Amino acid sequence: MKKIPIAILLGLFLKGFPCLAGESAVRTIVTTFYPIQIAVLNVTAGVEGIHVVNLAAPTTGCLHDYQLTPRDRAILSRADRVVANGAGMESFLDSLAWLRPAVRIIDASAGIDLLVSGGVTNSHVWLSPSRHIRQIQTIAAGLAAWDPVNAGLYQANALRYEGELKTLKAEMTRGLGELKTRDIITFHEAFPYFADELGLKVVAVIEREPGTEPSAGELAALIRQVKASGVKALFVEPQYPAKSAEAIARETGAGLYRLDPVVSGPVAPHAYLDVMRLNLIQLRRALN
Ligand SMILES: [Zn+2]
């Protein structure tokens, strides 16, 4: 057998253990789904050696009833920190006792007053810019406590992004200041926080969660409800098929517009801001 020089063997050994080799180790922050991934990308911008990996595929949308895939489990087994939206969005969080003991889960919605309707806590917290600012602060504090060396950077990033979210909120409040109507109908129970912040009224939700289309009888009742409400604007989401929305629009003469709950899209730090500005344009078109 050919002899391998000891230096090469040692080099190969150290390559598998970058800490021992003196390189800074890459640490993995796992985010549960798209809006949290975008939030964490902002908070960790410019921090060396941080790898942000998202669980759910970008096309998943909301995580209601989401089951972890083998790929998710493999990603979670390499996590150093997990950042979740919380507020009941990730029902699988309770089943993560098998994570490495040092791994903590940062619950971005901790301490936020949650909206409850019909006994069900609504988990779409990120759609209110003010509450999303609280989420950003919680994420930054959690990461700073875990990684004190970069605490200043996390906090500075959070502060910068908070400023952008405040500007967005002011723009939306101003843009929606004077509308002919503030009544909207949506197709997913995603917008109570959004409506609460912007003074809109969700008169009805057609499809409470994606994949639960109304029956023919329910559809007829919804058409009566929309007609009686006088609401002229129906908001569908780009992520979900709009079959029942189209039927209701046809039968009631209401307009069909797009409201995006920011659960999928390009993986870019400014994605949340961009989508919310498009939502503002749609709302102004629909409600004036
Ligand atoms: Zn949802």
Residues whose N, C-alpha, C, O or C-beta is under 5 A from the ligand:
A	BS01	ZN	C62 A190
